[in-house]
Amino acid sequence: MEASRRVTIGLFWHSLNSDNLGVGALTLANIDILRRAARQCGLEPHFLVLGWRDPRPLYLEAPDVENRPFRTRDLVRPGGKIAADVRRCDIVFDIGGGDSFADIYGLKRFFTLWISKMRVIAAGKPLVLSPQTIGPFDKWWSRPLARIAMNRSRAIFTRDDLSTRFLEDLGIRRRVVQCTDVAMGLPYEAPPRKNDGKVRIGLNVSGLLFNGGYSGKNQFSLKCDYPSVVRRLIQRLSEHENAEIHLIGHVQSRHIPVEDDQRVAEQLQAEHPHVRVAPVFSSPIEAKSYIAGMDFFIGARMHATIAALSSGVPVTPMAYSRKFVGVFRTVGYDHVCDCRELDDDSVLEYVTDRFARRAELKRDAERARDKAKEILVSYQDEASQELRRATGGSGSAAHQDLRRAGPNLAHPSKSLRLSALKR
């Protein structure tokens, strides 16, 4: 049998130890998908994870994965660490942290995301934008710069129809493929069900929204008073006779207080002693496995709600940006509460109505989960073609047979699942 060729895959704006478990979920899921994509065309992948330097222990340690963190200053230096890492790559997949390639988070974040893309392009390496929300670009300077980077990319995968239409209007000439969020395919271990009559309600409270955003002044222009709504939701849901409320953080960051969901959960538990606070998780897989044990889930961190949906848990996302509606609509799930459009009473009514209809929402969530699996199989096939193109090969006959057999996203990589859970 023909030996597999090695392909070195750069993963920009991924992270193996981010306090934001959503970024971690994107990373672990994309590694798993791209690993299978490489092997189905006869390539043996080696990954360089290129993201911020964070203090948390790694979620995953594997022989084919190198963690190559950097600092902002490394991006602007003409040579050095970033240049050397990019030169090692045959191809670079850039996921933009999920939604950071936009100007809504400010000038600095936009330019760091933009410069990284231009470093890859300048090095002559193929650049693929992995499934993500792209835009908005409302500033006079962001739109032309974004267009330059994307029109020099190899391919662009969006995770929602709003981003797809946005890129069409922006005049992007490169191939744009609509997909879904790769974290829909993140593996997990479903906990055993308890037959104790309890209705377990998971509530993810965003520390960022609770604190008014980075500005502290309702940065995301919510129509509702988010802290007040959260407190009223806890009170309202607690009225259910068998309710067991779990406050579940998905950004757990003691060194960035404005972001920290865990700190806010503990504050709310002090006000409502009957609620439970979930532990600090060691990995996104552990977080998803905990969420999978809920009977109903509400959350303002999008990847916490994706963890619920993709494990078949009925969920009501509390949206603070357009990314929510777009991502959930691509898989046919229409139970998103838009906090930019609804006032306090309307949010409370929306969520309690969905809680009452949770059996219906569970059926919708299971259908959406199955649709997401199908879409991610297509992304895997597309990624396989890009890897084949980057290495100038077509893969061995044996691996072509594997491709025809197709991947099984219902049974993700055992090595990823076990190594990420062991920590």
Beta strands, then each sheet from edge to edge (+ up, - down):
strand 1: 5-12
strand 2: 43-50
strand 3: 65-67
strand 4: 91-94
strand 5: 127-132
strand 6: 155-158
strand 7: 176-178
strand 8: 199-204
strand 9: 243-247
strand 10: 276-277
strand 11: 296-299
strand 12: 315-319
strand 13: 337-338
sheet 1: 3+ 2+ 1+ 4+ 5+ 6+ 7+
sheet 2: 10+ 9+ 8+ 11+ 12+ 13+
end
